[in-house]
């Protein structure tokens, strides 16, 4: 259809095309380590590991401690790409990391500083679109579909603008994957790290996604990956070639169906601009293994401190919890959890401490402990429920904790 212009000539009406869904996953590059390098730019280009307690790792900044000097039970929080080349990765024990890269610089984690930079880069993103899903301190999903520039070159135009704005505001780099959905976007954000942009179209599934190992699908963990390998399935393409019913027999009806859909790049999840947390937790790994009887006083103090921190987290974020639990890891790395649901929601440290103590009484302490954690779940907004006077806060109960 055309209509005459002001000169009496026909002019074609502009065509409108349906928007193709484009979702971005933005991942800050080695976030904690990069923030530390802003503070200590002289360490750029060197292997740097972040982890351990501030007391154990801190030293005079004119003489940065080396990883070989570390003695303790801490774990790696993150590492620069130079350290990662030696096989160092997050959640690895620092003593093991010291064997792989003894000359690496060891810096203590400064989570308050990381949170400050996290808030800063997310404020930058809000200038481009309000459709942002917060996935933690260093990553987000962004709905590009109807955002300015989100359709140009498959989303590359907007991704470049965001990268430049984040770098100008924070001095940090990020990697962005843009794809038809969240599942593929997250995989794509890893393609060209650091400071890369990867654009993936639906038609490129076989070429760019199927050659990847199955573990690159978020939700396929080490156990599922090992089971798939036992069954002769190593790549996402091989997984896509499996019958849905066959996967259901080996992994359960629900999970098997999900694996089949994920291998075919199907993901209808929306970008959620707001979601309620499911749980909150605090835990600590001890510098030495603790005995349930001989170290009872220390364990009681640690339990109280963890419960107080969880309570402060709840109060700060405006939530109350109904289920309270504990997490234990013994010296043989066996993991044990116990929880209890109470009648009335709470955010009171004394109540959390009392219920956590009751959970501990249901554990058999036959080995030394290396980790203790406290978790609360069943969260609701504190304003949503009226306080029940039948459950009054009280002093922490002096129960016979940590007995055999």
N, C-alpha and C positions, 0 to 999 in steps of 0.2 A: 504494500500500500504506500502511495506517495501523495504528496500534496504540494500545491504551487507555492513557490517562495515569493518574496516581494517583487520579483522581476517577472512574474508570470510563468516561471519555469518550475518543472516538477523537481522536488527534492526528496530523496529517500528518507523515511523516518528512521531514527537510530534504532538498531536492533538491540534487544535485551536478551541476555543469555542467563540460564539458571546458574546460580552459584554452586560451585563444586566445594564440598566440605574440605576444609584445610584446618588441621590442628597442629600446633607447635608444642614441642617439649623443649624447654630451656633448662640447661644444666650448667651451673657455674663450674669453671675449670679448677680442679684441685682446690676447692673453695677455702678451707681452713689454711692450707699451706700458702695460698696466694695472698690471703690477708696478712699472714706473718711476713711475707716477702715485701709487702708495702711498708711494714714497720722496719724491716731489716733488709733494705735493697742490696746490700753487699753480699747477701747469700744467694742471689739469683744465679742460676746455672749450676748450683751445687745440690747434691742429694740432701734433702731435709725431711725429717720425720717429725710429725706432731703426735704427741701422746704422753702418757704417764702423768703423774701428779705434778703440780707446780713446784712442790718442795723437792721432789726427786729429780726433776729435769732442769729447774731454773739454776742459773749461774750468772756470773758477771758477763754482760753482753760483749765485752771485749775479748772474752775467751769462751766461745760457745762450746758446750759439752758435746762430745762425740758419742754416738750410739754405743760404741764399745765399752764406754764407762758405765752404762746403765746396769743396775742390779735391782730387780724387783719383779712384780707380777703385772705390770701395766700392759696395755695393748695399744697398737697403732690406731690413732684416730684417722689420719690421712698422711699422705706423703707427696712430695713433688714428683713430677714425671721422671726426673733424674734418678730418684730413689726407686721408683717403680720398675725401672729397667733391670734392677737387681732382683726383682721378684717380691719386693716389699709391697704389702697391700693393707688396707684397713681391716681391723679386727684381728690382725696377726699379733701374736705376743711380741713384746719389744725385745725379749731375749733372743727369740728366733730371728727377728729383723736384724739384730746386731750381728748374727752369724752371716747373714746374707750381705749386709752393707755396713761394716763396722765403722767406716769413716764418715757416715752420714751425720749431719748436725741434728741434735735432738732438742726440740723446743716443746714447752708445756702448752697444753690447750688453753685458750682464752675464750670461752664460750660467750661471754658477754660482748666481746668485740665482734665475734662472728655474727651474733644476733643483730648487732648494730648495722653491720654491712648488709645483712639479709634484708632488714627493713628498708635500707636505702635503695637497693637494686629493685625491690618490689614496688617502691614508690615511683621509680622510673617507668616500670612497665605499665602502671595504671594510667600514665599519660597517653598511652597508645590505644588501650581498650580496657573496659571494666571486666571483660570476660576472662578471668584468670583463676585458675585452681591452684591453691597453695599446696605443695606436696612436701614441704619441709623447709629447712633453713636454706637450701641451695638449689632447689628445683621447683619448677612450676609448669603447668599446662596452660596454653593460651589458645583461645578460639580465634583463628585467623579468618574464618569464612566470610564474615561481613565487616571485618575491620579494614580501615583504609590501607591499601597496599597488600592486603592479605591474599588477594587472588593474582597479583602481578607476578609473573614468572614462577607460578606455583607457590608463592609466599616468600620468595627470596628477597623481594624488595623490602617488605616489612621486616623480615629477619635481619637484614643488614642495618636498617635504621635502629632497631632495638639493640643490636650488638654495639653500635657506635654510641648510643645514648648511655648504655650501661657502663661502657669503658670510660666515657667522659665524666660520669657522675661518681664512679667508684675507683677507677684505675684498674678494674678487674676485667677479665675476659670470660666469655661464656660460649657454649656450643649449643646450636639449635638444630633440631630435626623437625621438618614440616612434612606431614603425610595426611592421608585421608582420615586417620583416627589416632587415638591416644596410643594404642598398642604399637603401631608401626612408628609413630613419631618418637617414642622413647628409644626404640632401637636405633633410629636414624640419628639421634643426637650423639650417639657414640661413634659414628662413622669417621668423623674428621676432627677428633679432639687433638689438641686444644684449639679454641677460637675458630671452629669450623661451622659451616652451614651445610646441611644435607637436605635436599628436596627429593621426596619419593612420591611417585604417582602410583595409583592403583594398578596400572598396566605393567609396572615394573616389579611386581611381587616375585615372580619366578626368577628374575635376573638378579635382584639385589637382596631379597629376604630369604629365599629358600636355600641358598648355599650356607647360611649361618648355622652355627650349632644350636641345638634345641634350647640350651640354657639361656640364650639371648632373649627368649620370650619371658617377660616378667610374669612370674607365677610358676615357672618350672624350676624347681630348686634342685639341689644336689641329689636328693634321693630319687626324684622322678627322672632326672637325667641319667643316673646310674641304671635305673630300671629300663629306661628306653634303650640304652646302649646294650644291655643284656639281651634285649629283643631285636637288636640289629638296627635300631633307629638312632641316627646321629645328627642329621641335619633337619632343619625345618622343612625342607622339601620332601625328605623321606617321611617325616611325620604327616605332611599333607597327603602323602600317598597311602596312608593307612586308612582302613575302613573305620567309620565312626563306631560301629558295633564292636569291632575288634579292640579299639581303644577303651570302650566302656567295660569290656570284660576284664581288661588288665588294670584299669585305673578307676573304675567305678563309673556309673552312668553319667553323673553330673560332670565330674572332672574330665572324663574321657571325651564327652561332647564339647566341653570348653577347649580342650587341647586341639581337637579337630578344627574348630572354628578359628582359633588363634593361628594355627598353621596356614590357614587360608586367608589370613589378614582381616578377619571379620571382628569388628569391635564397635558396638553402638553406644558405648558409654558417653554421656555428655560431659562437657567441661563444667564442673561444679564450682560456682563462685562462693558457696558457703556450705560447709558440712560440719556436723557435730562430731567431736572426738569420741571414739569408742572407749578409750581407756587412758589412764595416765600411770606412769611408773617411775620409780627411782631404784637404782641398784648400785652396788659397789663391789669391786674386785679387791680382795685383800692383798697387801704386800707380802704376807706369808699366810699359809694355811692355818686356820683357827680351829681349836678343839672345843667341842660343845660343852665340856665340863671345865677344863682348865682355863679357857678363855671366855667363860660365861659373862663376866662383867663387861668385857670389851664388846661382846656380841650384843648384849642388852643395850649398851649405849649406841651402838651402830643401828640397831633396830629402831630405837627411839628417834634418832636423827633422820633416818629414812622416812619414817612416818610423818615427822614434822615437815619435811621437805615436800612430800606428797600433798599434805594438807595445805601448805602454802600455795602449791601449784593449783590446786582446786579453787582456793579462795581467790587467787589472782585472776583466774580465767572465768570465775563465776559459775562453777559447777559443784554438784554434790553427787556422791557415789553411793551405790547400794551393795556392791560386791567388793570384798577386800581379800587380797591374797598375798602369798609370799612365794618367792622363787629362790631356790637354792642350787648351787653347783658344788659338788664335792671334789675332793682332790683327784678322783679318777674321771672327772668331767661328767659324771652322771648328773642329770638335771632333774630336779623334783619341784613340783608346784603344788600348792594347796590353796584353796580359797573358800570363802564363806559369804553367803548372802544374808544381809541383816534386814530387819523389818522396815527400818526408816533410813532414808538417805542421809548422808552426813558429809561434812568436810572438816570435821573436828579431829585434831591430831591425837587426842587421848582415846577417842573411840576407835580410830584406825589402828592405833597401837594395841589396844585391848584385843581387837579381833585378829590382828596379825599374830599376836601371841598365842591365841587359841588355835590358829592354823598350824603354828609351829609344833604344838603339842601332838599333832597327828603325824609327825615325821619321825622316822627312826634314824637317829644320829649314830651311825656305826663308823663313819669316816670323818676326817677333817674337812672343813669347809673352805672353799676358795672364793665364793661369791654369795652375797645375800641381796635380795631385792624385795620391794614392796610394790604391789600393783593394785589399782582401784579401777573398777569398770561399772557398767550399768549407769553411766553418767546422764544426768539431766541438768538443765539450767536451774541454778539456785532459786531464781524467781518463779519457776514453774510450780514448785511444791512448797507448801507451808511447812514450817518446822514442826516436828512432832515432839511435844513435851515429854512423851513417855520415854524418850531416849536422851537422857541428859548427859552432857560431857562429864567425864570424871577423871580422876588421876589414873595414870597407867597402872594396870594391875601387876602386882609382883607375882607372876606365875612361875612355876618351876620350868623355865625355858631351857632348851638345849641339853636335855637329859637323854641318856641312852634309853 
